[in-house]
């Protein structure tokens, strides 16, 4: 294998998306994240780091604009994501890509004085990758569950307390209210000004579409709950990321209401199904999604290895 190259421009992002959608379509035993996840990570990155300088791509020598695989490394907690074209699953080429990514992650971890590297999104039933990472000295740790539901069945109408309104976000003109709701929902410890700055950049990016950013607003303009839905036009599967409710408005049914509105929005956009991912040890979130018609279809492990 040749050395991968670094990310260049939006054409690379499109090719990365294409690979993910091809992987999901193949349904060959490896888990591929939704394209919405990738867009969210890249344009709404953690405050501690930026992913753009840690994206590496292998071009397909026989097909211009197509990738054989790509690697994304988080420089802060040193998470490693490697995705290859589905026909390469289990091949020597795929193994070389995983090995290259591991070595690069080790280099980043050592440079940043981190003790551990991580690989996420490995299915518990993925015999190839599970065996590969165990043989490389990785240990299976805390993971996630993927839940899905069909959009072919009737979607119940959202129910809200009196005075609340469920609608699309108005975009940057209400970025302060939107960012504040997410800041509170996820209990961020960062300065709120940095959080606001990050959300403003996200809203100005090419991947943000305010009509797909749904909110529950209360009189006075405060946002009580929110979700962003993402589209996959190839597999026609929508995706929820993120979903949250401000602590001051929890236990009022707003989480389910915003999920139902998101499902309806995805159905109107031509999606046939939807999925969402959460931590395996988050019973409150799992219950919310199950109450919204989702069911667990995948259990995904995180593998870690000491530097």
C-alpha positions as CSV (number, residue, x, y, z in Angstrom):
1,X,0.0,0.0,0.0
2,X,1.1,3.5,-0.7
3,X,1.1,6.1,2.1
4,X,-2.2,7.9,2.4
5,X,-2.5,11.6,1.6
6,X,-4.0,14.3,3.8
7,X,-7.4,15.8,3.3
8,X,-7.6,18.6,0.7
9,X,-11.1,20.0,0.0
10,X,-14.8,19.4,0.0
11,X,-14.4,16.8,-2.8
12,X,-12.7,14.6,-0.3
13,X,-15.5,15.0,2.1
14,X,-17.9,13.9,-0.6
15,X,-15.8,10.9,-1.3
16,X,-15.6,10.0,2.4
17,X,-19.4,10.2,2.5
18,X,-19.7,8.0,-0.6
19,X,-17.6,5.3,1.1
20,X,-19.8,5.4,4.2
21,X,-23.0,5.1,2.2
22,X,-21.5,2.2,0.1
23,X,-20.5,0.4,3.3
24,X,-24.0,0.7,4.7
25,X,-25.5,-0.4,1.5
26,X,-23.3,-3.5,1.4
27,X,-24.4,-4.6,4.9
28,X,-21.4,-7.0,5.0
29,X,-20.8,-7.3,8.8
30,X,-18.8,-4.1,9.4
31,X,-20.5,-1.1,10.9
32,X,-20.3,2.2,9.0
33,X,-21.3,5.4,10.7
34,X,-24.0,7.6,9.2
35,X,-22.7,10.4,7.0
36,X,-24.4,12.8,9.4
37,X,-22.0,11.6,12.1
38,X,-19.0,12.5,10.0
39,X,-20.4,16.0,9.2
40,X,-21.2,16.6,12.8
41,X,-17.7,15.6,14.0
42,X,-15.9,17.7,11.4
43,X,-17.9,20.9,11.6
44,X,-18.8,20.7,15.3
45,X,-15.5,19.3,16.6
46,X,-14.6,19.0,20.3
47,X,-13.4,22.2,21.9
48,X,-10.1,20.5,22.6
49,X,-9.1,19.7,19.0
50,X,-9.6,20.0,15.3
51,X,-9.9,16.9,13.1
52,X,-9.0,18.4,9.7
53,X,-5.3,18.0,10.1
54,X,-5.7,14.3,11.1
55,X,-7.7,13.0,8.1
56,X,-5.8,10.6,5.8
57,X,-7.1,9.1,2.5
58,X,-6.1,6.3,0.1
59,X,-7.2,7.1,-3.4
60,X,-8.5,4.3,-5.7
61,X,-5.9,4.2,-8.5
62,X,-8.5,2.8,-10.9
63,X,-11.4,5.2,-10.2
64,X,-10.8,8.9,-10.0
65,X,-12.5,10.6,-7.1
66,X,-13.1,7.2,-5.3
67,X,-11.4,6.3,-2.1
68,X,-10.2,2.8,-1.0
69,X,-10.3,3.9,2.6
70,X,-9.8,6.8,5.0
71,X,-8.6,7.4,8.5
72,X,-9.7,10.0,11.0
73,X,-7.8,10.5,14.3
74,X,-9.0,12.6,17.2
75,X,-5.9,14.3,18.6
76,X,-7.4,14.9,22.0
77,X,-8.6,11.5,23.3
78,X,-6.8,9.8,20.4
79,X,-9.8,8.0,18.9
80,X,-9.1,6.1,15.7
81,X,-11.7,5.6,12.9
82,X,-10.7,3.6,9.8
83,X,-13.2,2.9,7.0
84,X,-12.5,0.9,3.9
85,X,-14.6,0.1,0.8
86,X,-16.9,-2.9,1.6
87,X,-15.3,-5.2,-1.0
88,X,-12.0,-4.9,0.9
89,X,-13.3,-6.3,4.2
90,X,-11.0,-8.9,5.5
91,X,-8.3,-8.2,2.8
92,X,-4.6,-7.6,3.2
93,X,-5.2,-4.1,2.0
94,X,-7.7,-3.4,4.8
95,X,-5.4,-4.9,7.3
96,X,-2.6,-2.6,6.2
97,X,-4.9,0.4,6.5
98,X,-5.8,-0.5,10.1
99,X,-2.2,-1.1,11.0
100,X,-1.2,2.3,9.4
101,X,-4.0,4.0,11.4
102,X,-2.9,2.4,14.6
103,X,0.7,3.4,14.2
104,X,-0.3,7.0,13.3
105,X,-2.6,7.1,16.4
106,X,0.3,5.8,18.5
107,X,2.4,8.7,17.2
108,X,-0.3,11.3,18.0
109,X,-0.8,9.9,21.5
110,X,2.9,9.9,22.2
111,X,3.3,13.5,20.9
112,X,0.3,14.7,23.0
113,X,1.3,12.6,26.1
114,X,-1.8,10.4,26.0
115,X,-1.6,7.0,27.6
116,X,-4.2,5.2,25.5
117,X,-5.6,5.0,21.9
118,X,-9.2,4.0,21.1
119,X,-11.1,2.4,18.2
120,X,-14.8,2.9,18.2
121,X,-17.8,1.4,16.4
122,X,-16.8,-2.2,16.2
123,X,-19.8,-4.5,16.1
124,X,-19.9,-7.2,18.8
125,X,-20.7,-9.7,16.0
126,X,-17.9,-8.4,13.7
127,X,-15.7,-11.5,13.8
128,X,-13.0,-10.0,11.5
129,X,-12.4,-6.7,13.3
130,X,-13.0,-8.0,16.8
131,X,-10.4,-10.8,16.3
132,X,-8.0,-8.3,14.6
133,X,-8.0,-5.8,17.4
134,X,-7.8,-8.4,20.1
135,X,-4.7,-9.9,18.4
136,X,-3.3,-6.4,18.2
137,X,-3.5,-6.0,22.0
138,X,-6.7,-4.0,22.2
139,X,-9.3,-4.5,25.0
140,X,-13.0,-4.3,24.6
141,X,-14.5,-1.5,26.8
142,X,-17.6,0.6,27.1
143,X,-19.6,0.7,23.9
144,X,-22.8,1.9,22.2
145,X,-26.0,0.6,20.8
146,X,-27.6,1.5,17.4
147,X,-31.3,1.7,17.3
148,X,-33.5,1.9,14.1
149,X,-37.1,2.2,13.1
150,X,-39.0,2.1,9.9
151,X,-40.8,5.2,8.6
152,X,-43.4,3.1,6.7
153,X,-45.5,2.9,9.8
154,X,-47.7,5.8,11.0
155,X,-45.8,8.4,13.1
156,X,-47.7,9.7,16.1
157,X,-48.2,13.5,16.3
158,X,-46.0,15.2,18.9
159,X,-47.7,16.4,22.0
160,X,-46.5,19.5,23.8
161,X,-47.3,21.4,27.0
162,X,-49.5,24.4,26.4
163,X,-47.6,27.4,25.1
164,X,-44.7,25.5,23.6
165,X,-44.0,25.4,19.9
166,X,-42.2,22.8,17.8
167,X,-40.5,24.2,14.7
168,X,-37.3,24.4,12.7
169,X,-34.5,26.5,14.1
170,X,-34.3,30.0,12.7
171,X,-30.6,29.7,12.2
172,X,-27.9,32.1,13.2
173,X,-30.3,34.8,14.5
174,X,-31.1,32.5,17.4
175,X,-27.7,30.8,17.8
176,X,-27.4,32.0,21.4
177,X,-30.7,30.3,22.5
178,X,-29.9,27.2,20.5
179,X,-26.3,26.9,21.8
180,X,-27.4,27.6,25.4
181,X,-30.0,24.7,25.2
182,X,-27.4,22.2,24.1
183,X,-24.8,23.6,26.5
184,X,-27.2,23.0,29.4
185,X,-28.5,19.6,28.2
186,X,-25.1,18.1,28.0
187,X,-23.7,19.7,31.1
188,X,-20.7,21.3,29.4
189,X,-17.9,22.6,31.7
190,X,-16.3,24.8,29.0
191,X,-16.9,28.5,29.1
192,X,-20.2,29.2,27.4
193,X,-18.6,31.8,25.2
194,X,-16.4,29.1,23.5
195,X,-19.5,26.9,23.2
196,X,-21.4,29.7,21.5
197,X,-18.5,30.5,19.1
198,X,-18.3,26.8,18.1
199,X,-22.0,26.6,17.4
200,X,-21.9,29.8,15.4
201,X,-19.2,28.3,13.2
202,X,-21.2,25.2,12.7
203,X,-24.3,27.1,11.7
204,X,-22.2,28.9,9.0
205,X,-20.8,25.7,7.6
206,X,-22.0,24.0,4.4
207,X,-23.5,21.0,6.3
208,X,-25.9,22.9,8.5
209,X,-29.5,23.2,7.3
210,X,-31.7,25.0,9.7
211,X,-34.8,23.2,8.4
212,X,-33.3,19.9,9.7
213,X,-32.5,21.5,13.1
214,X,-35.7,21.1,15.1
215,X,-36.4,22.8,18.4
216,X,-39.1,23.2,21.0
217,X,-39.4,26.8,21.9
218,X,-41.1,28.4,24.9
219,X,-42.7,31.8,25.2
220,X,-39.9,34.4,25.3
221,X,-37.7,32.5,22.9
222,X,-35.8,30.0,25.1
223,X,-35.2,26.6,23.5
224,X,-36.3,23.7,25.7
225,X,-35.4,20.7,23.4
226,X,-33.7,20.1,20.1
227,X,-32.5,17.5,17.6
228,X,-30.7,17.6,14.3
229,X,-31.7,15.0,11.6
230,X,-29.4,14.0,8.8
231,X,-30.1,12.4,5.4
232,X,-28.5,9.5,3.5
233,X,-29.9,9.6,0.0
234,X,-28.4,6.3,-1.1
235,X,-29.7,4.1,1.7
236,X,-32.6,6.5,2.5
237,X,-31.9,6.2,6.2
238,X,-32.1,9.3,8.4
239,X,-30.1,9.9,11.5
240,X,-30.5,11.8,14.8
241,X,-27.4,13.6,16.2
242,X,-27.6,15.3,18.6
243,X,-30.8,15.0,20.7
244,X,-31.3,16.8,24.0
245,X,-33.5,18.6,26.5
246,X,-32.6,21.5,28.7
247,X,-32.6,20.3,32.4
248,X,-35.2,22.9,33.3
249,X,-37.7,21.2,30.9
250,X,-37.1,17.5,31.4
251,X,-39.8,15.0,32.3
252,X,-42.4,16.9,30.2
253,X,-42.3,14.6,27.2
254,X,-40.3,17.0,25.1
255,X,-37.7,14.4,24.1
256,X,-40.3,12.1,22.6
257,X,-42.0,15.1,20.9
258,X,-38.8,16.2,19.2
259,X,-38.0,12.6,18.1
260,X,-41.5,12.2,16.5
261,X,-41.1,15.6,14.7
262,X,-37.7,14.5,13.5
263,X,-39.1,11.2,12.2
264,X,-41.8,13.1,10.3
265,X,-39.3,15.5,8.8
266,X,-37.2,12.5,7.6
267,X,-40.2,10.8,6.1
268,X,-41.1,14.0,4.2
269,X,-37.5,14.1,2.9
270,X,-37.9,10.7,1.4
271,X,-36.1,8.6,4.0
272,X,-37.5,5.0,4.6
273,X,-35.9,4.4,8.0
274,X,-34.0,6.2,10.8
275,X,-31.3,5.4,13.3
276,X,-29.8,6.8,16.4
277,X,-26.7,5.8,18.5
278,X,-26.2,6.1,22.2
279,X,-24.0,4.7,25.0
280,X,-24.9,1.1,26.0
281,X,-25.1,2.2,29.6
282,X,-27.5,5.1,29.1
283,X,-30.9,3.6,30.0
284,X,-32.7,7.0,29.9
285,X,-31.8,7.6,26.3
286,X,-32.5,4.0,25.2
287,X,-35.9,4.2,26.8
288,X,-36.7,7.5,25.0
289,X,-35.8,6.0,21.7
290,X,-37.7,2.8,22.3
291,X,-40.7,4.8,23.3
292,X,-40.3,6.6,20.0
293,X,-40.6,3.3,18.1
294,X,-36.9,2.4,17.8
295,X,-35.4,-1.0,18.6
296,X,-31.8,-2.0,19.2
297,X,-30.2,-3.7,16.1
298,X,-26.5,-3.4,16.8
299,X,-24.2,-3.4,19.8
300,X,-20.9,-1.6,19.1
301,X,-17.7,-1.9,21.1
302,X,-14.9,0.5,21.9
303,X,-11.5,-1.1,21.9
304,X,-8.6,0.5,23.8
305,X,-4.8,-0.1,23.8
306,X,-2.1,1.4,26.0
307,X,0.6,3.4,24.2
